[in-house]
Amino acid sequence: MRDATRQGVVWDALRVVLSALTEATGRPILDIVDAGGGTGGFAVPLATLGHGVTVVDPTPDSLAALERRAAESGVSVKGIQGDAADLAGLLAPQSADLVLCHSMLEFVDDPAGALAAVAGLLRPGGVVSLLTANPVATAIHRAQAGYFDEAAQILSDPLGRWGAKDPTPRRFTTTAMAALLAGAGFEVRETHGVRIFADLVPSRLADSHPAALLALEQAAAAHPMLREIATQLHYIAAKSN
């Protein structure tokens, strides 16, 4: 249930996007690409809604798990082994209505190039759902754990990292991400905070009141101040026509 609480805000936004895209295109079945989609946590549920979903992921084990997960759900999801930087060579231009880039952009060598490749995949008016790590939240979490020097390092580091052993290569502020999206030809429509409270409250409280916690996350997601301390930031951006 904890995962459902953490992902609830993202799914709320995706449901609105799916409805808007099906209405705008006049097609009930959308073409969706999940870049770095791993084992299909988002891809398989989207396929159960009837959409055509392709997952691009560099890890063979993840793609094998995706295949098993899709089979258990009675749906078909296409898996392609490859990196986000190779999207242009793996899929046809303007072949997607929606591209998911969830927890992926932090790990690519060239975030701007990856977003440009995503833009190339999308049809005019297509949408990208982007989920990225927030450096401000990481600073708060490191301070909570007593790592005050590392928390301070995050706030001054241009990549939002707390040190050489930080497993995340980079994190993005809302300002930095807005600039990257604009550079790739996207217009940001919505920004949501994800896991604002879910990663702050003790597990015993989160697990004992999951519905109330989800409602709180949904209420706080668009709050301009609370959003800035979310563990992740979720962007819905449309490709300029």
Backbone bond lengths (Angstrom), bond angles and torsions (degrees), N, CA, C in turn:
res aa  C-N    CA-C-N  psi(-1)  N-CA   C-N-CA  omega(-1)  CA-C   N-CA-C  phi
1 M - - - 1.469 - - 1.528 110.78 -
2 R 1.355 116.33 -28.64 1.457 119.74 179.98 1.531 111.00 -60.67
3 D 1.358 116.25 -40.88 1.461 119.73 178.77 1.521 110.88 -64.15
4 A 1.330 116.72 -39.96 1.467 119.97 179.23 1.518 110.63 -63.02
5 T 1.320 116.75 -37.57 1.458 120.59 177.79 1.520 110.79 -64.89
6 R 1.317 115.55 -42.90 1.461 120.16 -177.59 1.526 112.17 -68.60
7 Q 1.330 117.45 -33.55 1.460 121.32 -175.66 1.522 113.39 -95.11
8 G 1.329 117.19 -5.49 1.453 120.35 -173.96 1.509 113.95 -57.61
9 V 1.328 116.93 -41.46 1.464 120.95 -178.83 1.526 110.63 -64.04
10 V 1.332 116.46 -40.57 1.467 120.32 179.86 1.529 110.27 -64.34
11 W 1.326 116.84 -43.85 1.459 119.83 -179.83 1.521 111.58 -66.58
12 D 1.318 117.27 -35.48 1.470 119.80 175.91 1.524 110.24 -57.57
13 A 1.334 116.20 -46.37 1.464 120.52 -179.23 1.520 111.43 -67.38
14 L 1.339 117.07 -40.23 1.462 120.35 -178.80 1.525 111.97 -65.40
15 R 1.309 117.05 -36.78 1.471 118.98 178.50 1.526 111.05 -62.24
16 V 1.324 116.77 -39.11 1.460 120.54 177.82 1.531 110.45 -66.47
17 V 1.322 116.51 -42.23 1.468 121.48 179.31 1.519 110.71 -62.70
18 L 1.322 116.98 -46.09 1.470 120.77 -179.42 1.519 111.03 -60.15
19 S 1.320 116.24 -43.32 1.466 120.22 179.12 1.520 111.16 -62.78
20 A 1.341 116.15 -44.37 1.466 120.04 -178.89 1.524 111.45 -65.81
21 L 1.331 117.64 -39.79 1.459 120.97 -178.29 1.529 111.55 -69.82
22 T 1.322 117.08 -40.56 1.467 118.50 178.91 1.528 110.77 -65.33
23 E 1.318 116.15 -35.82 1.465 119.12 177.70 1.525 110.92 -70.00
24 A 1.344 116.60 -42.73 1.468 120.06 -177.15 1.524 112.44 -68.92
25 T 1.338 116.39 -37.39 1.462 119.74 -177.57 1.520 112.69 -87.58
26 G 1.324 116.48 -20.49 1.449 119.79 -175.32 1.515 112.77 74.17
27 R 1.326 117.20 13.34 1.462 121.92 -179.46 1.527 109.80 -117.26
28 P 1.321 118.21 124.01 1.463 119.89 179.57 1.522 113.40 -72.90
29 I 1.334 116.33 -21.44 1.464 121.17 179.65 1.520 108.46 -107.69
30 L 1.299 116.38 116.09 1.460 122.29 -178.59 1.524 110.65 -97.67
31 D 1.327 115.76 155.05 1.463 122.39 174.04 1.525 107.79 -96.32
32 I 1.329 116.18 116.91 1.460 121.83 -174.04 1.520 109.90 -122.84
33 V 1.322 116.62 135.69 1.460 122.87 175.14 1.521 108.15 -117.11
34 D 1.330 115.90 129.96 1.463 121.67 176.22 1.519 107.63 -109.82
35 A 1.321 116.45 100.51 1.463 122.05 -177.93 1.529 109.55 -81.03
36 G 1.319 115.88 118.42 1.455 119.91 -175.69 1.510 111.59 75.51
37 G 1.339 116.91 30.31 1.464 122.13 -172.64 1.505 115.77 -75.35
38 G 1.333 117.92 -4.57 1.452 121.30 172.98 1.512 114.02 56.40
39 T 1.340 116.06 -125.74 1.460 121.69 -172.87 1.527 113.16 -86.96
40 G 1.339 117.67 3.45 1.456 120.04 172.20 1.504 116.36 95.00
41 G 1.327 117.27 26.38 1.455 120.62 179.34 1.517 113.43 -57.08
42 F 1.320 116.98 -34.57 1.463 121.22 174.92 1.529 111.21 -101.83
43 A 1.319 116.58 -35.83 1.461 120.75 -173.73 1.522 112.50 -63.44
44 V 1.320 117.51 -44.72 1.461 120.08 -176.85 1.532 111.61 -66.06
45 P 1.336 120.07 -47.61 1.469 118.50 175.58 1.523 113.34 -58.74
46 L 1.340 117.26 -35.99 1.461 119.53 177.46 1.529 110.82 -65.91
47 A 1.320 116.06 -38.07 1.469 119.60 177.78 1.516 111.25 -66.90
48 T 1.336 117.53 -33.99 1.469 119.58 178.56 1.525 111.66 -67.26
49 L 1.334 116.42 -19.87 1.463 120.34 174.95 1.525 111.89 -80.85
50 G 1.334 116.20 -4.48 1.455 120.28 175.96 1.516 115.24 103.09
51 H 1.331 117.72 1.49 1.463 120.45 -177.35 1.533 110.76 -84.80
52 G 1.328 114.99 157.27 1.449 120.63 175.16 1.522 109.51 -88.14
53 V 1.318 116.78 118.50 1.460 121.05 -171.75 1.522 110.47 -122.67
54 T 1.325 115.40 133.91 1.461 122.99 174.59 1.521 108.47 -121.47
55 V 1.327 115.92 129.95 1.465 121.20 176.25 1.517 108.72 -106.31
56 V 1.338 115.80 128.77 1.457 121.85 173.65 1.523 106.87 -110.97
57 D 1.331 116.48 119.60 1.469 120.75 -176.93 1.522 108.80 -148.61
58 P 1.343 117.41 143.15 1.464 119.34 -176.58 1.524 114.74 -79.70
59 T 1.344 118.14 -10.22 1.460 120.98 -170.65 1.530 111.86 -102.91
60 P 1.336 117.60 116.89 1.474 119.95 -180.00 1.534 112.80 -59.45
61 D 1.333 117.82 -38.47 1.466 120.46 -179.71 1.524 111.23 -62.69
62 S 1.340 116.61 -39.22 1.461 119.93 178.48 1.520 111.03 -65.25
63 L 1.318 116.40 -40.70 1.463 119.81 -179.85 1.527 111.02 -67.82
64 A 1.337 117.26 -34.24 1.462 120.13 176.44 1.527 110.33 -66.31
65 A 1.342 116.24 -41.24 1.463 120.27 177.30 1.525 110.91 -65.91
66 L 1.333 116.40 -35.96 1.468 121.09 175.70 1.521 110.76 -60.25
67 E 1.329 116.67 -45.09 1.462 120.98 -179.32 1.531 110.85 -61.19
68 R 1.338 115.94 -42.78 1.467 119.58 179.32 1.530 110.76 -66.06
69 R 1.310 115.89 -41.86 1.468 120.30 -178.84 1.519 111.08 -64.11
70 A 1.314 116.07 -42.47 1.462 119.92 179.19 1.525 110.55 -65.07
71 A 1.339 116.93 -42.01 1.463 120.61 179.82 1.525 110.84 -62.59
72 E 1.321 116.86 -41.46 1.470 120.71 179.12 1.523 111.64 -64.19
73 S 1.355 116.17 -28.11 1.463 120.50 179.60 1.519 112.41 -90.88
74 G 1.330 116.85 -3.81 1.452 120.77 178.09 1.516 114.35 74.25
75 V 1.344 117.17 28.19 1.457 120.84 179.67 1.528 109.67 -127.67
76 S 1.309 115.43 168.70 1.458 121.46 177.00 1.525 109.98 -114.51
77 V 1.332 116.28 127.28 1.461 122.89 175.50 1.521 107.49 -128.90
78 K 1.311 116.77 127.31 1.461 120.81 179.62 1.520 109.98 -80.07
79 G 1.320 117.10 129.70 1.455 121.75 177.18 1.516 111.46 -112.43
80 I 1.325 117.03 132.35 1.466 122.56 178.67 1.519 108.21 -127.15
81 Q 1.321 116.84 128.71 1.456 119.81 177.74 1.529 109.50 -81.74
82 G 1.331 116.04 126.40 1.456 120.27 179.77 1.516 111.04 169.48
83 D 1.315 115.72 167.93 1.457 122.57 179.47 1.522 110.40 -96.53
84 A 1.328 114.66 160.48 1.463 120.00 178.75 1.527 111.40 -59.94
85 A 1.323 115.80 -32.91 1.465 119.47 -179.48 1.527 111.88 -65.82
86 D 1.350 116.51 -19.36 1.468 120.99 -176.87 1.517 113.45 -99.16
87 L 1.325 117.52 9.90 1.462 120.60 -175.08 1.520 112.40 -55.06
88 A 1.325 115.83 -40.51 1.472 119.53 -176.62 1.514 111.71 -62.06
89 G 1.336 117.19 -30.90 1.458 120.04 -179.99 1.513 113.97 -90.49
90 L 1.318 117.46 -9.92 1.458 121.64 -176.81 1.519 113.36 -98.44
91 L 1.326 116.70 -28.72 1.459 121.28 -175.33 1.529 109.64 -133.10
92 A 1.312 115.73 154.54 1.464 120.47 -176.69 1.520 111.26 -71.17
93 P 1.326 117.25 146.47 1.468 120.10 176.54 1.526 111.10 -60.79
94 Q 1.328 115.76 145.30 1.467 123.38 177.31 1.533 111.65 50.88
95 S 1.330 115.25 47.20 1.468 120.24 -178.75 1.523 112.52 -110.65
96 A 1.350 118.06 0.85 1.458 120.58 -175.67 1.527 111.30 -126.81
97 D 1.318 114.78 147.66 1.467 121.39 173.54 1.526 110.85 -93.56
98 L 1.329 116.10 -31.21 1.457 122.37 -176.06 1.519 108.70 -143.47
99 V 1.331 116.33 133.19 1.461 121.82 174.67 1.517 108.87 -122.08
100 L 1.327 115.90 129.49 1.455 121.77 175.37 1.525 109.33 -98.49
101 C 1.321 116.36 129.08 1.466 122.85 173.08 1.524 106.90 -127.52
102 H 1.305 116.53 82.02 1.460 121.20 -174.28 1.521 110.27 -105.36
103 S 1.332 116.05 119.20 1.470 122.78 178.19 1.523 110.93 55.36
104 M 1.302 116.92 40.11 1.454 122.88 -177.91 1.518 112.73 -120.24
105 L 1.321 116.89 -39.02 1.461 120.54 -172.26 1.533 112.02 -65.29
106 E 1.317 117.15 -23.70 1.465 121.02 179.11 1.526 111.94 -65.59
107 F 1.333 117.15 -21.06 1.463 120.54 -169.60 1.532 114.03 -110.58
108 V 1.321 118.38 -4.70 1.459 119.83 178.90 1.527 110.00 -84.89
109 D 1.320 115.56 152.59 1.466 119.93 -178.43 1.523 112.19 -70.05
110 D 1.323 116.18 -31.65 1.469 121.06 -174.63 1.538 109.10 -131.45
111 P 1.341 118.59 85.80 1.466 120.22 -178.90 1.525 113.49 -57.71
112 A 1.337 117.01 -40.31 1.463 120.05 179.98 1.522 110.73 -63.80
113 G 1.324 116.68 -41.41 1.461 120.43 178.21 1.512 112.10 -66.00
114 A 1.335 116.74 -38.12 1.462 120.58 178.35 1.520 110.79 -63.86
115 L 1.329 117.20 -42.63 1.458 119.96 178.49 1.527 111.58 -66.74
116 A 1.324 117.04 -34.94 1.463 119.85 176.13 1.528 110.57 -64.41
117 A 1.347 116.33 -37.78 1.460 120.40 177.57 1.523 110.83 -66.45
118 V 1.324 116.62 -38.73 1.462 121.17 176.91 1.528 110.00 -62.46
119 A 1.324 116.36 -44.50 1.466 120.20 179.11 1.522 111.19 -59.93
120 G 1.327 115.94 -36.33 1.456 119.43 178.92 1.517 113.34 -67.19
121 L 1.336 117.31 -27.97 1.456 121.33 179.00 1.518 112.79 -75.21
122 L 1.329 116.26 -27.77 1.455 120.63 -171.53 1.534 112.57 -83.00
123 R 1.300 114.69 142.73 1.451 120.22 170.64 1.528 108.65 -73.54
124 P 1.340 118.22 160.63 1.470 119.66 176.01 1.525 110.78 -53.91
125 G 1.310 116.11 132.40 1.454 120.74 -177.01 1.505 113.90 84.41
126 G 1.353 117.40 -1.58 1.455 121.58 178.38 1.515 111.64 -67.55
127 V 1.325 115.46 164.33 1.461 121.44 -170.88 1.523 110.49 -126.89
128 V 1.335 115.80 143.22 1.453 121.83 171.08 1.522 108.97 -112.37
129 S 1.331 115.78 134.94 1.461 123.29 173.14 1.521 106.48 -105.46
130 L 1.317 115.78 114.69 1.466 121.62 -170.98 1.518 109.85 -120.25
131 L 1.325 116.52 125.44 1.460 122.36 179.61 1.517 108.30 -122.56
132 T 1.345 116.29 120.73 1.458 120.15 -175.59 1.523 111.50 -134.44
133 A 1.332 115.27 158.46 1.458 121.71 179.11 1.525 110.58 -76.02
134 N 1.331 115.30 141.29 1.456 122.46 -176.72 1.538 110.09 -103.70
135 P 1.332 119.19 119.94 1.468 120.37 -178.02 1.526 113.78 -63.73
136 V 1.324 117.82 -32.30 1.468 120.22 -178.80 1.523 110.39 -62.85
137 A 1.330 116.25 -44.98 1.464 120.15 178.71 1.522 111.15 -63.26
138 T 1.333 116.62 -39.64 1.463 119.29 179.73 1.519 110.72 -63.59
139 A 1.318 117.51 -37.89 1.465 120.47 176.50 1.526 110.76 -62.01
140 I 1.316 116.69 -41.19 1.466 120.63 178.31 1.523 110.36 -63.18
141 H 1.327 116.70 -44.72 1.461 120.72 -177.86 1.535 111.35 -66.34
142 R 1.333 117.76 -39.12 1.477 120.00 178.00 1.528 110.42 -66.41
143 A 1.325 116.77 -38.09 1.462 120.04 178.25 1.530 110.81 -66.45
144 Q 1.329 116.77 -39.90 1.464 120.53 177.31 1.519 111.87 -59.52
145 A 1.329 115.98 -32.68 1.460 121.13 -179.73 1.525 112.12 -84.44
146 G 1.330 116.44 -1.25 1.462 120.20 178.52 1.506 114.94 91.68
147 Y 1.324 118.18 6.35 1.470 121.63 -179.94 1.535 108.93 -94.41
148 F 1.302 115.81 73.58 1.462 120.45 -172.53 1.528 112.65 -69.55
149 D 1.326 117.26 -37.60 1.462 119.75 178.36 1.527 110.88 -64.30
150 E 1.325 116.29 -39.86 1.458 120.11 179.46 1.522 110.94 -67.92
151 A 1.329 116.92 -37.76 1.463 120.17 177.26 1.521 110.63 -61.61
152 A 1.329 116.67 -42.19 1.460 120.47 178.36 1.523 111.28 -66.56
153 Q 1.338 116.57 -36.35 1.460 120.81 179.01 1.523 111.53 -61.10
154 I 1.332 116.02 -40.98 1.463 120.11 179.96 1.524 110.92 -58.34
155 L 1.318 116.28 -42.19 1.462 120.49 -174.77 1.521 113.17 -68.74
156 S 1.339 116.47 -21.48 1.471 119.56 -179.51 1.527 112.78 -105.60
157 D 1.319 117.44 -14.08 1.454 120.75 -176.30 1.534 109.73 -80.06
158 P 1.326 119.29 130.58 1.468 121.05 -178.17 1.525 113.12 -64.77
159 L 1.333 117.59 -21.06 1.454 120.71 177.98 1.524 112.02 -99.14
160 G 1.315 117.27 0.18 1.454 120.42 178.47 1.512 114.09 69.23
161 R 1.332 117.64 34.27 1.463 122.23 -177.76 1.526 110.30 -105.50
162 W 1.349 115.53 151.21 1.459 118.39 -178.98 1.513 113.31 -95.40
163 G 1.334 118.16 -4.85 1.457 120.12 177.92 1.513 111.35 162.21
164 A 1.340 115.73 -179.19 1.459 121.31 -175.41 1.532 112.25 -64.99
165 K 1.323 118.04 -26.11 1.462 121.58 -178.70 1.527 112.92 -91.47
166 D 1.311 117.73 2.94 1.457 121.67 177.82 1.528 108.58 -62.99
167 P 1.337 118.80 122.58 1.470 120.26 -177.25 1.533 113.93 -74.48
168 T 1.321 117.59 -12.23 1.464 121.12 179.60 1.529 109.30 -98.90
169 P 1.324 118.73 117.60 1.473 121.17 -175.28 1.521 114.69 -63.48
170 R 1.332 117.78 -30.91 1.461 120.21 -178.71 1.519 109.44 -160.71
171 R 1.343 114.85 155.49 1.460 121.94 173.01 1.526 107.34 -132.87
172 F 1.338 116.13 159.04 1.457 120.04 -172.00 1.519 111.50 -124.32
173 T 1.321 116.26 129.72 1.460 120.25 169.02 1.525 108.61 -76.15
174 T 1.316 116.38 166.12 1.467 119.42 178.07 1.526 111.15 -62.35
175 T 1.321 116.74 -35.68 1.468 120.42 179.54 1.522 111.12 -65.56
176 A 1.338 116.09 -45.59 1.460 120.50 -179.36 1.529 110.79 -64.49
177 M 1.329 116.06 -40.65 1.462 118.77 -178.40 1.526 111.52 -70.25
178 A 1.321 117.20 -36.90 1.460 119.89 177.40 1.524 110.51 -60.63
179 A 1.326 116.59 -39.62 1.459 120.57 179.40 1.533 111.14 -67.40
180 L 1.332 117.12 -41.78 1.462 120.50 178.79 1.526 111.60 -63.30
181 L 1.318 116.26 -43.41 1.457 119.91 -179.73 1.527 111.42 -66.14
182 A 1.313 116.54 -42.47 1.460 119.79 178.50 1.525 110.70 -62.03
183 G 1.330 116.34 -39.28 1.456 120.53 179.76 1.514 113.35 -64.68
184 A 1.340 116.29 -26.36 1.463 120.94 179.15 1.525 112.29 -92.65
185 G 1.345 116.54 3.09 1.457 119.85 177.19 1.519 114.48 88.62
186 F 1.339 116.47 26.16 1.458 120.81 178.61 1.524 111.13 -108.28
187 E 1.310 114.67 150.50 1.461 122.22 172.98 1.527 108.17 -113.73
188 V 1.339 116.14 120.15 1.461 120.12 -179.65 1.526 109.57 -71.76
189 R 1.312 115.88 124.77 1.460 120.95 179.07 1.528 112.27 -98.82
190 E 1.321 116.23 -38.22 1.460 120.47 -178.20 1.518 109.79 -146.20
191 T 1.322 116.00 147.63 1.455 122.21 172.81 1.526 107.96 -132.60
192 H 1.318 115.67 127.62 1.460 120.81 -178.65 1.529 110.45 -123.39
193 G 1.306 115.68 146.50 1.449 120.78 170.35 1.520 109.29 -88.53
194 V 1.317 115.91 134.10 1.469 121.83 -178.90 1.520 108.67 -120.45
195 R 1.326 116.10 132.18 1.464 122.32 -178.53 1.529 110.39 64.47
196 I 1.308 115.26 53.62 1.465 120.70 177.01 1.528 109.99 -74.99
197 F 1.320 115.58 -50.96 1.464 121.03 -179.48 1.521 112.61 -103.36
198 A 1.334 117.48 -25.88 1.465 121.12 -173.32 1.522 112.79 -59.14
199 D 1.337 117.39 -31.01 1.459 120.42 -179.97 1.522 112.82 -95.55
200 L 1.329 117.07 2.93 1.463 121.06 -179.69 1.524 112.69 -105.81
201 V 1.333 117.02 -36.92 1.464 119.86 -176.63 1.529 109.88 -79.70
202 P 1.334 118.52 150.28 1.470 121.37 177.83 1.526 111.27 -59.59
203 S 1.328 115.99 148.76 1.461 121.14 -177.67 1.523 112.25 -58.28
204 R 1.325 117.42 -36.85 1.465 119.62 -177.35 1.535 110.80 -63.24
205 L 1.325 116.83 -34.44 1.464 119.85 178.17 1.517 111.22 -76.34
206 A 1.337 116.07 -41.19 1.464 120.00 179.22 1.526 111.06 -62.55
207 D 1.331 116.15 -41.41 1.457 120.16 -176.90 1.525 112.69 -75.75
208 S 1.325 116.99 -23.99 1.465 119.30 -178.14 1.533 112.75 -87.37
209 H 1.340 116.80 -18.45 1.470 120.22 -179.39 1.534 110.12 -135.53
210 P 1.330 118.33 56.94 1.469 119.86 -174.06 1.516 114.11 -63.65
211 A 1.326 117.52 -39.69 1.460 120.07 -178.00 1.524 110.98 -66.31
212 A 1.335 116.08 -41.73 1.462 120.06 179.18 1.526 110.66 -66.32
213 L 1.337 116.67 -38.16 1.467 120.17 179.35 1.526 110.43 -66.93
214 L 1.325 117.19 -40.95 1.463 120.23 177.64 1.524 110.63 -62.15
215 A 1.335 116.86 -42.66 1.464 120.13 178.75 1.525 110.78 -62.18
216 L 1.325 116.63 -38.13 1.461 120.53 177.74 1.525 110.72 -65.95
217 E 1.324 117.01 -43.58 1.467 120.77 178.17 1.532 110.91 -60.39
218 Q 1.317 115.75 -42.60 1.470 119.64 -179.90 1.524 111.45 -65.71
219 A 1.335 117.01 -37.48 1.462 120.60 179.43 1.521 111.59 -70.15
220 A 1.337 116.83 -32.62 1.464 121.17 -175.14 1.528 113.57 -88.80
221 A 1.332 117.31 -16.24 1.467 121.63 -169.36 1.519 113.89 -53.75
222 A 1.321 117.44 -39.88 1.467 120.91 -177.01 1.520 113.07 -100.75
223 H 1.340 117.32 3.05 1.464 120.01 179.25 1.526 109.28 -65.86
224 P 1.329 118.96 124.06 1.468 120.47 -170.98 1.520 114.65 -62.19
225 M 1.329 119.33 -27.70 1.458 120.91 179.24 1.522 111.50 -89.86
226 L 1.321 117.24 -45.65 1.462 120.32 -179.37 1.524 111.57 -65.83
227 R 1.308 116.76 -34.63 1.466 121.04 178.94 1.526 111.66 -55.22
228 E 1.317 117.08 -34.60 1.462 120.80 -175.05 1.523 113.35 -71.64
229 I 1.347 118.48 -12.78 1.463 120.22 178.64 1.526 111.52 -108.50
230 A 1.324 117.72 10.75 1.462 121.62 179.98 1.524 110.56 -69.44
231 T 1.318 116.09 146.93 1.463 120.37 177.41 1.523 111.10 -60.59
232 Q 1.336 116.00 -38.84 1.454 121.11 177.97 1.520 109.77 -130.25
233 L 1.321 114.61 153.88 1.454 121.26 176.57 1.528 108.22 -116.69
234 H 1.325 115.20 131.17 1.457 120.47 -176.64 1.533 108.49 -112.77
235 Y 1.323 114.56 125.30 1.466 121.81 -178.19 1.527 109.63 -114.94
236 I 1.308 115.44 135.53 1.461 121.78 167.99 1.525 105.52 -110.80
237 A 1.329 116.40 117.39 1.469 120.89 -176.63 1.517 109.71 -132.22
238 A 1.321 115.72 141.07 1.458 121.53 -177.76 1.519 110.63 -106.22
239 K 1.316 115.54 143.11 1.453 120.95 175.58 1.507 109.77 -71.96
240 S 1.320 115.99 131.14 1.460 119.99 178.66 1.525 109.62 -67.40
241 N 1.323 115.43 139.84 1.471 119.49 -179.61 1.527 110.95 -75.16
